Amino acid sequence: MKNHIYIFICSFSILVSLNSCTEKKKLSHKNTSSIMKEDKTVSGIAYDDFKSNLNDKKTQLFVLKNKNGIEMTISNYGQRLVSLMVPDRNGIMEDIVLGYSSLKEYQTNGGYYGATIGRYGNRIAKGKFEIDNISYELAKNNNGNHLHGGIKGFESVVWDVDSITQNFISFKRVSLDMEEGYPGNLKVRVQYTLTDNNELQIEYTATTDKKTHVNLTHHSFFNLKGEGNGNVNNHIVQINSSFITAVDEALIPNGELMPVDHTSFDFRKPKTIQSGLDNPHEQIRIGGGFDHNYVLDQESKSENGLTFAAKVKEPKSGRVLEVYTNEPGMQFYGGNFINNDLGKNDHVYEKRGAFCLETQHYPDTPNNNSFPSTLLVPGQKYNSVCVYKFSVD
């Protein structure tokens, strides 16, 4: 199979304009303070609670806004999307992503709330793979397997801010050769654009000096009722997929592309998350609920080359989230392992209190030659965009 480098795009009604990035005015860290004129953000997050110095790098909270009043806050620690204020059908703003109110809580509690995931989103079996007959041992942090980049993945490092404007920010760093066991010095840049069409565009680019595997994704936990407002089982979900990658008891793909026909996993027509849980499948038992990679149907693409991946609607608020991507897959996670975490505003995050839609290549691709390749080689450029598009019903 030929090795391909895929472009990934995930959308909150934020379609990525790649050429717009060249027009962004570059600012230094010293100048970014001018963007922060208040002590707290609209969502109530205090800027000072994210200021620190970790390994000689300053941490900070940054704010992006569009003309419609949507506000997102993001930290350069793990590129954590800390809050996202989005209106309901009556124009009432609510923070729709789970997370914490301070840098210290992210460090202490760990987890992946709102983070950029790398070098490899999802699981790699037994924490190992081979490239050109050379074996690489990765950090094992999930029942003997490798998950989301390892013990100290991209979610737990401080990123450099490359440029920032009112609705755009760019982060960069070099993941050094053998970091968490991965070969190659990987130069990574991630850009976020909050458009006036209520889209959050996330674009990833990377290059390497050795052959390596790359599979970056975004890990916000969404509750369209508002973070901490109960579970998401009433959310109505549509997923553009006819197959999932079935998993074993360790949640590692067993190689089977399982049809969703007549199963709990069939979201080709909109239905509530609860309706899928009410008709349990063996794969639901294994995952403790929905925690599976969907193989996206590729027959229809938008004019910018993106595929419609999913649509989620919350009936009471009317908030709608659409996802567009050119990734071959998307992980749908139903918050099965959220365990009464104490989050922002002292809200208790109950089991299934959020969902995740992570555009990606398939889990354990480095060990499965039948899956679309994640191999990046010197001289090639990895380019991935994720667009989350927001609206109201």
Backbone torsions as a table, in degrees:
resi	resn	phi	psi	omega
1	MET	NA	136.7	177.6
2	LYS	-70.5	148.1	177.2
3	ASN	-87.3	131.3	-178.9
4	HIS	-121.5	147.8	172.1
5	ILE	-106.1	123.5	-173.0
6	TYR	-103.1	151.6	173.0
7	ILE	-97.9	132.4	-176.5
8	PHE	-115.1	135.8	178.9
9	ILE	-140.4	127.6	179.6
10	CYS	-122.4	131.5	-166.0
11	SER	-125.2	131.5	172.3
12	PHE	-105.7	39.1	-168.8
13	SER	74.2	35.5	179.0
14	ILE	-128.3	94.0	179.7
15	LEU	-87.7	139.7	-170.5
16	VAL	-81.6	130.3	173.6
17	SER	-106.1	97.3	-172.0
18	LEU	-63.9	-35.6	-176.5
19	ASN	-74.3	-15.6	-178.6
20	SER	-72.1	-21.6	-174.9
21	CYS	-64.6	-27.2	-178.5
22	THR	-72.9	-13.2	-176.9
23	GLU	-94.8	-0.6	-176.8
24	LYS	-74.0	136.3	177.6
25	LYS	-79.9	127.6	-177.2
26	LYS	-84.2	135.3	-180.0
27	LEU	-127.5	147.8	175.9
28	SER	-83.2	169.7	176.8
29	HIS	-59.1	-36.2	-178.2
30	LYS	-64.2	-34.9	-177.4
31	ASN	-82.3	-18.5	-177.1
32	THR	-65.9	-19.9	-179.4
33	SER	-63.6	-23.8	179.4
34	SER	-67.6	-21.1	178.5
35	ILE	-75.8	-23.4	-175.2
36	MET	-103.5	94.1	-175.2
37	LYS	-100.2	-11.7	-179.2
38	GLU	-114.7	164.6	178.2
39	ASP	-75.2	-30.2	-177.9
40	LYS	-131.7	158.2	175.6
41	THR	-82.3	172.2	176.7
42	VAL	-57.7	-34.0	-179.3
43	SER	-76.9	-5.1	177.7
44	GLY	92.4	7.1	178.7
45	ILE	-79.3	131.1	179.6
46	ALA	-85.9	128.1	-179.9
47	TYR	-57.9	-41.6	-175.7
48	ASP	-63.2	-24.5	-178.7
49	ASP	-73.8	-4.7	177.4
50	PHE	-117.3	8.0	178.3
51	LYS	-92.6	126.3	178.2
52	SER	-163.3	-173.7	176.4
53	ASN	-137.4	111.4	-177.6
54	LEU	-117.6	118.1	-179.6
55	ASN	52.6	45.6	178.0
56	ASP	65.6	20.6	174.4
57	LYS	-121.4	133.5	179.8
58	LYS	-79.6	136.4	174.7
59	THR	-102.9	151.6	-172.9
60	GLN	-159.6	159.1	175.4
61	LEU	-106.9	136.6	-178.0
62	PHE	-122.5	149.6	-176.0
63	VAL	-123.5	132.4	171.3
64	LEU	-117.3	141.1	178.7
65	LYS	-138.0	152.3	171.0
66	ASN	-116.5	178.2	-173.6
67	LYS	-69.7	-13.9	-178.3
68	ASN	-92.9	3.1	177.3
69	GLY	91.0	-0.6	175.0
70	ILE	-68.0	133.1	-178.3
71	GLU	-129.2	132.1	172.3
72	MET	-123.5	141.7	174.6
73	THR	-117.2	141.8	-176.1
74	ILE	-144.4	140.2	178.8
75	SER	-101.8	150.9	173.8
76	ASN	-80.9	-0.6	170.2
77	TYR	-85.0	103.6	-179.7
78	GLY	69.8	10.6	-174.0
79	GLN	49.6	47.1	-178.9
80	ARG	-74.2	118.6	171.7
81	LEU	-78.8	102.5	-168.1
82	VAL	-81.1	-40.3	179.6
83	SER	-149.0	154.6	179.3
84	LEU	-146.9	105.7	-177.0
85	MET	-91.5	117.9	-174.9
86	VAL	-132.9	139.0	-177.5
87	PRO	-78.7	154.2	170.1
88	ASP	-94.1	-169.9	-175.5
89	ARG	-65.8	-16.8	177.7
90	ASN	-101.0	7.6	178.9
91	GLY	82.8	7.0	179.8
92	ILE	-80.1	125.7	-177.6
93	MET	-83.3	140.0	178.6
94	GLU	-144.3	145.0	175.5
95	ASP	-80.3	118.7	-170.8
96	ILE	-107.7	10.9	177.0
97	VAL	-122.2	139.9	178.2
98	LEU	-75.9	153.7	178.7
99	GLY	168.9	-164.1	-177.3
100	TYR	-121.9	165.0	-175.0
101	SER	-93.1	-1.7	-177.1
102	SER	-151.2	156.3	175.7
103	LEU	-59.7	-41.6	-178.0
104	LYS	-57.9	-39.3	-179.9
105	GLU	-67.2	-39.3	176.2
106	TYR	-62.7	-40.4	179.4
107	GLN	-68.4	-41.8	-175.7
108	THR	-74.0	-43.1	-172.8
109	ASN	-87.9	-18.8	179.8
110	GLY	64.7	-146.7	-179.0
111	GLY	78.7	-173.7	-171.2
112	TYR	-123.8	17.5	-178.2
113	TYR	-51.3	116.2	171.8
114	GLY	70.5	11.2	-168.3
115	ALA	-90.3	158.1	163.3
116	THR	-81.2	133.3	-174.6
117	ILE	-109.4	131.7	178.1
118	GLY	-172.2	167.3	2.1
119	ARG	-72.8	-15.9	-174.8
120	TYR	-135.1	113.3	175.1
121	GLY	-71.7	138.5	179.6
122	ASN	82.8	-162.0	-166.9
123	ARG	-101.7	148.3	169.9
124	ILE	-125.4	122.3	-172.2
125	ALA	-60.4	130.7	175.4
126	LYS	57.9	13.4	176.1
127	GLY	60.3	41.6	-179.1
128	LYS	-153.9	155.3	171.4
129	PHE	-158.6	169.4	177.0
130	GLU	-120.5	142.7	171.1
131	ILE	-130.9	121.0	-178.9
132	ASP	52.3	43.8	177.1
133	ASN	67.4	13.6	173.8
134	ILE	-102.6	127.1	-178.8
135	SER	-87.9	136.4	177.3
136	TYR	-121.6	130.3	179.1
137	GLU	-103.1	121.1	-179.3
138	LEU	-96.9	165.1	173.8
139	ALA	-63.6	136.5	-179.9
140	LYS	-106.1	118.5	-175.0
141	ASN	-136.9	17.8	-178.3
142	ASN	-152.2	84.1	178.0
143	ASN	53.7	45.4	178.9
144	GLY	83.1	2.0	178.0
145	ASN	-114.4	172.8	179.6
146	HIS	-102.5	128.8	-178.3
147	LEU	-129.3	130.1	168.8
148	HIS	53.1	37.1	173.1
149	GLY	96.1	-7.4	173.9
150	GLY	109.8	-163.9	-175.3
151	ILE	-66.3	-41.2	175.8
152	LYS	-127.3	81.7	-179.8
153	GLY	-84.9	-166.5	-177.3
154	PHE	-63.2	-19.5	-179.0
155	GLU	-75.0	-11.4	-172.7
156	SER	-121.3	22.6	178.5
157	VAL	-124.6	158.6	179.0
158	VAL	-91.2	125.9	-178.9
159	TRP	-97.2	149.9	174.4
160	ASP	-83.4	137.4	175.4
161	VAL	-87.1	119.0	-175.7
162	ASP	-85.6	-41.8	178.3
163	SER	-161.3	157.6	-179.2
164	ILE	-154.7	140.5	169.2
165	THR	-133.1	-168.8	-177.7
166	GLN	-62.7	-31.7	-176.1
167	ASN	-127.4	19.8	-176.0
168	PHE	-147.8	141.3	172.7
169	ILE	-147.6	144.9	-178.9
170	SER	-128.3	130.4	177.6
171	PHE	-114.2	152.5	176.3
172	LYS	-148.5	156.1	171.2
173	ARG	-167.6	166.3	173.6
174	VAL	-111.3	120.1	172.5
175	SER	-86.5	112.0	-169.7
176	LEU	-70.7	154.5	177.1
177	ASP	-50.3	126.0	178.0
178	MET	76.2	11.4	171.9
179	GLU	-60.3	122.7	-175.9
180	GLU	56.2	17.8	176.3
181	GLY	98.7	-3.5	-177.4
182	TYR	-85.5	135.4	177.8
183	PRO	-75.5	153.1	172.0
184	GLY	91.9	142.4	169.7
185	ASN	-81.6	112.2	-174.6
186	LEU	-102.5	114.6	176.0
187	LYS	-90.3	120.9	-172.5
188	VAL	-122.5	138.1	170.9
189	ARG	-131.6	136.2	177.1
190	VAL	-128.6	128.7	-176.8
191	GLN	-120.4	139.1	178.9
192	TYR	-121.4	131.3	176.0
193	THR	-128.2	125.4	176.3
194	LEU	-103.3	102.4	-171.7
195	THR	-84.2	164.7	176.4
196	ASP	-76.3	-2.4	171.1
197	ASN	-94.1	15.0	178.0
198	ASN	61.9	42.2	176.5
199	GLU	-114.4	138.0	171.3
200	LEU	-105.1	110.0	-178.3
201	GLN	-98.8	128.7	178.4
202	ILE	-122.7	119.5	-179.1
203	GLU	-120.6	128.6	179.0
204	TYR	-111.2	135.8	170.1
205	THR	-133.3	150.3	-179.7
206	ALA	-158.5	149.7	172.2
207	THR	-135.1	157.9	-177.6
208	THR	-137.3	157.4	175.4
209	ASP	-103.9	0.5	172.5
210	LYS	-140.8	155.5	174.2
211	LYS	-59.2	133.5	-178.8
212	THR	-155.5	171.0	176.3
213	HIS	-107.1	136.5	-178.3
214	VAL	-135.8	135.2	178.4
215	ASN	-156.2	83.5	-174.8
216	LEU	-89.5	149.6	177.8
217	THR	-156.7	172.6	179.7
218	HIS	-112.5	142.9	-170.4
219	HIS	-127.3	49.3	171.8
220	SER	-73.8	144.0	175.1
221	PHE	-102.9	115.1	-172.8
222	PHE	-101.9	140.0	165.1
223	ASN	-136.9	107.4	-173.2
224	LEU	-72.0	-8.9	171.1
225	LYS	-79.8	-19.1	-174.0
226	GLY	119.6	140.6	-176.4
227	GLU	-60.4	135.6	178.9
228	GLY	82.0	3.8	-178.9
229	ASN	-97.5	56.2	176.1
230	GLY	82.3	-166.3	-178.1
231	ASN	-88.3	174.5	-175.7
232	VAL	-108.4	16.3	-173.6
233	ASN	-65.8	-19.7	178.1
234	ASN	-85.1	-6.9	-179.6
235	HIS	-65.5	138.7	-179.5
236	ILE	-96.1	121.4	-171.1
237	VAL	-116.7	139.6	170.3
238	GLN	-128.9	129.7	179.3
239	ILE	-127.5	129.6	-176.9
240	ASN	-83.8	75.2	-174.8
241	SER	-156.1	138.7	177.1
242	SER	-106.2	-6.5	-177.3
243	PHE	-143.2	151.5	166.5
244	ILE	-119.1	159.9	170.7
245	THR	-87.4	104.0	-178.3
246	ALA	-61.4	149.1	-174.5
247	VAL	-123.3	160.3	174.9
248	ASP	-90.8	-170.8	-175.9
249	GLU	-64.2	-19.7	177.8
250	ALA	-94.5	9.3	-178.9
251	LEU	64.8	28.4	174.7
252	ILE	-99.8	134.1	178.5
253	PRO	-53.9	134.2	178.4
254	ASN	-92.2	5.5	178.4
255	GLY	96.8	-11.9	-177.9
256	GLU	-87.6	131.8	167.2
257	LEU	-92.9	102.9	-172.9
258	MET	-89.0	124.3	177.1
259	PRO	-63.2	142.4	178.9
260	VAL	-85.3	-9.2	-178.7
261	ASP	-50.2	129.4	174.1
262	HIS	59.1	32.6	175.8
263	THR	-129.9	171.5	176.2
264	SER	-61.0	-20.4	-172.3
265	PHE	-86.8	-1.5	-176.8
266	ASP	-83.3	99.4	175.9
267	PHE	-111.8	23.4	-179.7
268	ARG	-65.0	-30.7	168.4
269	LYS	-107.9	139.8	-173.7
270	PRO	-58.4	137.5	174.6
271	LYS	-156.4	164.1	-179.8
272	THR	-75.2	155.6	174.7
273	ILE	-60.9	-39.7	-178.4
274	GLN	-59.3	-36.7	-178.7
275	SER	-63.0	-32.3	175.8
276	GLY	-71.6	-36.7	179.0
277	LEU	-71.7	-26.5	-179.5
278	ASP	-73.3	-17.5	-179.5
279	ASN	-121.6	70.3	-168.8
280	PRO	-65.4	139.1	176.0
281	HIS	-108.3	159.4	178.2
282	GLU	-55.6	-36.2	178.3
283	GLN	-67.3	-29.5	174.9
284	ILE	-66.5	-41.7	177.2
285	ARG	-60.2	-45.2	-178.1
286	ILE	-62.1	-42.4	-176.7
287	GLY	-86.5	-4.4	-175.4
288	GLY	69.6	18.2	-173.4
289	GLY	134.9	-154.1	178.5
290	PHE	-83.7	120.0	175.6
291	ASP	-158.7	63.1	-168.5
292	HIS	-137.9	150.6	175.9
293	ASN	-86.1	124.4	176.6
294	TYR	-95.3	132.6	175.7
295	VAL	-83.8	111.7	-172.7
296	LEU	-74.4	135.6	175.3
297	ASP	-70.7	130.2	-170.0
298	GLN	-106.6	10.7	-171.1
299	GLU	-69.7	-23.9	-178.7
300	SER	-128.1	130.2	178.2
301	LYS	-127.7	151.1	175.5
302	SER	-75.8	173.2	-175.5
303	GLU	-65.5	-19.5	177.6
304	ASN	-93.5	10.9	174.6
305	GLY	86.2	6.6	-179.4
306	LEU	-92.6	152.4	177.2
307	THR	-104.6	136.7	171.8
308	PHE	-67.0	124.7	-177.2
309	ALA	-105.2	-45.5	-174.0
310	ALA	-160.8	161.0	174.3
311	LYS	-143.5	133.0	-179.6
312	VAL	-128.8	133.2	178.3
313	LYS	-127.4	137.8	174.3
314	GLU	-106.1	115.2	-168.8
315	PRO	-61.1	-41.9	-173.8
316	LYS	-69.1	-47.1	-178.3
317	SER	-82.2	-24.9	-175.7
318	GLY	81.0	1.3	-179.4
319	ARG	-68.1	140.4	-179.3
320	VAL	-128.3	135.9	174.6
321	LEU	-123.0	125.4	174.1
322	GLU	-113.8	149.4	-179.4
323	VAL	-125.0	131.4	177.4
324	TYR	-126.9	143.9	-176.0
325	THR	-162.4	159.9	168.3
326	ASN	-108.8	12.1	173.6
327	GLU	-70.3	152.7	176.8
328	PRO	-78.3	-16.1	-175.8
329	GLY	-141.7	169.4	176.7
330	MET	-151.1	126.5	176.1
331	GLN	-82.7	123.2	172.9
332	PHE	-103.6	114.3	-178.5
333	TYR	-118.3	128.9	-174.8
334	GLY	-98.8	19.2	176.4
335	GLY	72.2	31.0	-174.3
336	ASN	-65.2	-27.1	-173.5
337	PHE	-106.0	7.5	172.4
338	ILE	-67.8	131.2	-169.2
339	ASN	-132.4	68.7	176.9
340	ASN	54.6	40.4	175.3
341	ASP	-63.9	142.9	175.9
342	LEU	-92.8	108.7	-173.6
343	GLY	-104.6	-150.8	-179.2
344	LYS	-58.6	147.0	176.2
345	ASN	57.0	27.4	-179.1
346	ASP	60.0	24.6	176.4
347	HIS	-75.6	138.8	176.2
348	VAL	-92.6	123.4	-179.5
349	TYR	-93.1	106.8	-176.3
350	GLU	-83.0	168.1	176.6
351	LYS	-54.5	134.0	-176.9
352	ARG	59.6	35.4	177.8
353	GLY	-86.0	8.0	178.9
354	ALA	-166.0	165.5	172.5
355	PHE	-130.1	156.8	176.3
356	CYS	-125.0	143.2	173.8
357	LEU	-128.4	99.5	-172.0
358	GLU	-109.3	104.2	177.5
359	THR	-70.3	139.2	-167.5
360	GLN	-171.5	170.1	159.6
361	HIS	-80.9	172.0	-173.3
362	TYR	-72.0	153.5	174.0
363	PRO	-61.7	149.0	175.2
364	ASP	55.5	27.0	177.4
365	THR	-57.1	-38.2	-179.6
366	PRO	-57.6	-20.3	-179.5
367	ASN	-109.5	13.8	-179.4
368	ASN	-139.1	101.5	-175.2
369	ASN	-68.5	-14.4	179.5
370	SER	-82.2	-10.4	179.3
371	PHE	-89.7	152.9	174.8
372	PRO	-54.9	132.8	-169.9
373	SER	-69.2	146.0	172.9
374	THR	-110.4	11.0	-175.8
375	LEU	-74.4	128.6	174.9
376	LEU	-113.1	130.9	-177.6
377	VAL	-118.1	157.4	177.9
378	PRO	-55.8	139.4	-179.2
379	GLY	93.3	-14.9	175.5
380	GLN	-100.0	159.2	179.3
381	LYS	-121.8	123.1	174.5
382	TYR	-78.3	132.5	179.7
383	ASN	-141.3	120.0	-175.5
384	SER	-136.5	133.8	178.6
385	VAL	-129.9	137.1	178.2
386	CYS	-123.7	127.7	-178.6
387	VAL	-122.5	122.1	172.9
388	TYR	-106.2	123.5	-174.5
389	LYS	-113.8	125.7	-176.4
390	PHE	-108.5	142.1	174.9
391	SER	-156.9	-176.1	175.0
392	VAL	-128.7	151.2	178.9
393	ASP	-94.4	NA	NA
